[in-house]
Amino acid sequence: MKLTLSELEEQLLGGSDIPGAEGIEISGVRIDSRLVKKNDVFFCIEGENYDGHNFAAAALDAGAAAVVVSQYRPELEGRPVILVRNTVQALGRLAAYWRLKSKARMIAVTGSAGKTTVKEMLAHVLSGSHTVHKNFMNLNNQIGLPMSMLEATGEETYWVMELGISLPGDMAELGPVAMPDMAIVHNIGPAHLEGLGSLSNVARFKASIFEYLRPEGKALCCMDHTLLWEEACSITDPVPFSSQDQSAPYYSTLMRTLPDGSGEFMIKAGDKRTKVVLPTCGSHFAENAAAVTCAAHQLGMELDEIAARLSTVELPRQRFHCHTYGEWTLIDDSYNANPLSMHRAIDTAKNIAGERPLVLVLGDMLELGEEAGCAHCDLGTKIAEIKPDATFYHGRHYAEVASNTNGSTLVPVNNPSEFLNGIHELGLSDAVVLFKGSRSCRMEEYFQALNTEVSGETGGNKA
């Protein structure tokens, strides 16, 4: 980011009052006072458990060029302070200004499941021949998106950014900050229903990203989700991609599962087709591959070039990341969960297991509102259908899941130690073990417990 302090003031206040501000080049924007360096600007963000205003003086003492506040603080009198109504909104305004000033083309990605994976895949594909900046992991909300944008140099060819929403007004706040040149909505599912209310609303608010496209911007949408496609078509004329309709201009499908758990996929762009091996055999991954193929091709890449870059993709950690140790395969998909991603992960784990034992280590799916009970009953039905050797379950929705498992072994666990005791009792010498649940369930701790034990016993490598 290359901005002067006077530019920042003008964007937030309409003028500049800090003496010498025009000669101060901002080093960076911070929201954590412990990271402040000389000539940074510190935004005082109010969170549930902290208030950045309490650290404003410390930030200035550490060398901040100025602090952005929404409260009058007498201890800051006479120091470089920029007073705004709302510091989060001010952060977004600054990022939007920087976005327009930069040379990069913005590609925005959203969806209910797998948007981080799509973002990472697309950034990797484009980085073969272009400079690319992306948001770290899933820093995709009203704070994470602007902070990610402000970390860019502005000289990149592309910014690939994911946008996450959980409330009706979220996209209306994120869209004007991103102002994408290309927007991708790759799926919808029953996620964040506690805030969004219904699947129809999920479709409407996800598709609304297309309202914020810049002139001549391109809308890319998965045509397999009827509600989403209808909403997209009511806003614009989207470029379709699919993992179900072979006649779509952009299409992908899983052709076969390979012994190491990877998959051979076919990808199509127009009348050309080719094969590519990707690091998972999940049939739903074809949806991701189709989205990335569509975006990269629309940006001028040839299909063979896209396939070559896809073949070297690595999945983000905690996103269906397979770890192989001898006869054991541990699948760390612990970052988050909703009904769409949960069912897809279980199906893929079953596919990887084949004739080997399958163990599921699952946690609650949260933020589902009134649909939570039904969603967890449906999870029980899925477990009964898959018939794993055992399922260990962490969370308050155990009873709903258990009500529909139809006799399949479902063991409640409260901590990783209980889980380790339980899996020891199974006496398995090999297995495929899937770990998945919503963020607050911290299912990565269950993965880490078994991963440490199994890798310590056999040695191994990560696939």
Secondary structure, DSSP 8 states (H G I E B T S, - for coil): ---BHHHHHHHHHSS--STTGGG-B---EES-GGG--TT-EEE--B-SS-BGGGGHHHHHHTT-SEEEESS--GGGTTS-EEE-S-HHHHHHHHHHHHHHHSS-EEEEEE-SSSHHHHHHHHHHHHTTTS-EEE-STT--STTHHHHHHHTS-S--SEEEEE----STTHHHHHHHHH--SEEEE----S-SHHHH-SHHHHHHHHHGGGGG--TT-EEEEETTSHHHHHHHHHHS--EEEBSS-TTSSEEEEEEEE-TTS-EEEEEEETTEEEEEEES---TTHHHHHHHHHHHHHHTT--HHHHHHHHTT----TTSSEEEEETTEEEEE--S---HHHHHHHHHHHHHHHTTS-EEEEEE---S-GGGHHHHHHHHHHHHHHH--SEEEEESTTHHHHHTTSTT--EEE-SSHHHHHHHHHHHT-SSEEEEEE--GGG-HHHHHHHHHHHHHHHH--EE-
